[in-house]
Amino acid sequence: VEYAGATWDDGQVTGEFHRYVVAKNGCPPEAAKINGYDEASWRSRGACHFNLTDAQELHARLDGMMIGGSNPAFDKAMMRAECQRLGQKPVDALYKHLDLGAFGLLLQLQGEVENAKLETLAEYFGIQHEKHTAMGDVRASIGVWEACLERFLREPRIMRAALIEIADQAKSDGDTDLEEYAKNASEGIEM
């Protein structure tokens, strides 16, 4: 019922876009309660059904970009389906993505968070999150990315310690695949 995105470079948002969309087959009442969808209200904000113009605009904005977010596989599947429905070639960016859940999993496996959902990670890092809105998710995702990058990539000792802890836990859990992956990854981090 809405989509949003932002271009982001080294912590600086360089552009945002947002669009309300009228649900093609209606919106289930339980979903409407969560995201506040009301067709009349959406239409008063300029919303219409997702169309070829929307697909072409997304194509222009996203082509050659890396998609990032809390569930980019879902977002990519939705964009692919809509592009296919409208006869629009999917954008190249739909073949590569960065998933916040990968960083969140490190925190979850360390027992610092209950799950790797955006809402949980935003709360953990103290990032404001306007839940259940497309732009709220975009802005919170950027904040969580920045916090994860600071914690894990700009401080390699923290990443190495997290991976060693994960390997140890995986060993005690009998998960040899995860143990081997985490151990190899921890050895590949340069200090």
C-alpha positions in Angstrom: 0.0 0.0 0.0 3.1 2.2 0.0 6.7 2.2 -0.9 9.6 4.3 0.0 13.4 4.5 -0.4 16.4 6.6 0.1 19.8 7.0 -1.4 22.4 7.0 1.3 26.1 7.5 1.2 28.3 7.1 4.3 25.6 8.0 6.7 24.2 10.9 4.7 20.8 10.6 3.1 21.1 12.1 -0.4 17.5 11.7 -1.5 14.2 10.1 -0.4 11.1 9.0 -2.3 7.7 7.8 -1.1 4.5 6.8 -2.7 1.1 5.7 -1.4 -0.5 3.0 -3.5 -4.1 1.9 -3.7 -4.3 -1.8 -3.0 -5.2 -3.6 -6.2 -7.3 -6.3 -4.5 -8.2 -4.4 -1.3 -6.3 -4.5 1.9 -7.2 -7.1 4.6 -8.7 -5.4 7.7 -5.9 -6.8 9.9 -3.2 -5.4 7.7 -5.1 -2.0 7.4 -5.1 -1.8 11.2 -1.3 -2.1 11.3 -0.4 0.3 8.5 -3.4 2.7 8.7 -4.5 2.0 5.2 -7.8 3.6 4.2 -8.4 3.8 0.5 -10.2 7.2 0.6 -7.3 8.7 2.7 -4.7 7.2 0.4 -6.5 8.5 -2.7 -6.6 12.0 -1.1 -2.8 11.8 -0.9 -2.6 11.1 -4.7 -2.5 7.3 -4.5 -3.6 5.1 -7.4 -2.9 1.5 -8.4 0.7 0.7 -9.0 1.2 1.2 -12.7 3.8 1.1 -15.5 4.8 4.7 -14.7 5.6 3.7 -11.1 7.5 0.7 -12.3 9.5 2.8 -14.7 10.3 5.4 -12.0 11.5 2.6 -9.6 13.6 1.2 -12.4 15.2 4.6 -13.0 15.9 5.1 -9.3 17.1 1.7 -8.4 19.0 0.5 -11.6 22.6 -0.3 -10.6 22.0 0.4 -6.9 22.4 -2.1 -4.0 19.1 -2.7 -2.2 19.4 -2.8 1.6 16.8 -3.2 4.3 15.4 -5.4 7.0 13.8 -7.9 4.6 15.1 -7.1 1.1 14.3 -10.5 -0.3 10.6 -9.7 0.3 10.9 -6.3 -1.3 12.8 -7.7 -4.3 10.1 -10.4 -4.8 7.3 -7.8 -4.7 9.1 -5.5 -7.1 9.9 -8.3 -9.5 6.3 -9.5 -9.5 4.9 -6.0 -10.1 7.5 -5.4 -12.9 6.5 -8.7 -14.5 2.8 -7.9 -14.2 3.3 -4.6 -16.0 5.8 -5.9 -18.6 8.6 -3.8 -17.2 12.1 -5.4 -17.1 13.3 -5.8 -13.4 16.1 -3.6 -12.3 19.6 -5.0 -12.0 19.6 -4.1 -8.3 17.1 -6.9 -7.7 19.9 -9.4 -8.0 22.0 -8.1 -5.1 21.1 -6.9 -1.6 22.3 -6.2 1.9 20.1 -7.7 4.7 20.1 -6.1 8.2 19.1 -9.5 9.5 22.7 -10.7 8.8 24.1 -8.2 11.2 21.2 -8.7 13.6 21.8 -12.4 13.6 25.2 -11.7 15.1 23.6 -9.8 18.0 20.9 -12.5 18.4 23.4 -15.3 18.5 25.3 -13.4 21.2 22.0 -13.2 23.2 21.9 -9.4 23.0 18.6 -9.2 21.1 15.6 -11.6 20.9 15.4 -11.5 17.1 16.9 -9.7 14.1 13.8 -7.7 13.2 14.1 -4.1 12.3 11.9 -3.0 15.2 14.1 -5.0 17.7 17.4 -3.7 16.2 16.2 -0.1 16.2 15.2 -0.3 19.8 18.5 -2.0 20.7 20.5 0.8 19.1 18.2 3.6 20.4 17.0 4.6 16.9 13.7 6.3 16.4 11.4 4.1 14.3 8.0 5.1 12.9 6.7 1.5 12.8 4.6 0.1 10.0 5.3 2.9 7.6 7.5 2.6 4.5 9.5 5.8 5.1 9.7 5.0 8.8 11.3 1.6 8.0 13.7 3.2 5.5 14.9 5.8 8.0 15.2 3.3 10.8 17.1 0.9 8.5 19.6 3.5 7.7 20.2 4.2 11.4 20.5 0.5 12.2 23.0 0.1 9.2 25.1 2.9 10.6 25.1 1.4 14.1 25.9 -2.0 12.8 28.7 -0.7 10.6 30.2 1.2 13.5 30.0 -1.8 15.8 31.1 -4.6 13.5 33.0 -3.3 10.5 34.8 -0.2 11.8 35.7 -2.1 15.0 37.1 -5.4 13.6 37.9 -6.7 17.1 34.2 -6.6 18.0 33.3 -8.5 14.8 36.0 -11.1 15.5 34.9 -11.5 19.1 31.3 -11.9 18.0 32.2 -14.5 15.4 34.4 -16.5 17.9 31.6 -16.4 20.4 29.2 -17.7 17.7 31.6 -20.4 16.7 31.9 -21.6 20.3 28.1 -21.6 20.7 27.6 -23.4 17.5 30.2 -26.0 18.6 28.3 -26.6 21.8 25.0 -26.8 19.9 26.5 -29.3 17.5 26.0 -27.0 14.5 29.2 -27.8 12.6 28.4 -25.8 9.5 27.8 -22.6 11.5 30.8 -23.3 13.7 33.1 -23.7 10.6 31.7 -20.6 8.9 32.1 -18.4 12.0 35.5 -19.7 12.7 36.8 -19.2 9.1 35.2 -15.7 9.0 36.8 -14.7 12.3 40.2 -15.8 11.0 39.7 -13.7 7.9 39.3 -10.4 9.7 42.3 -8.2 9.7 43.0 -6.2 12.7 
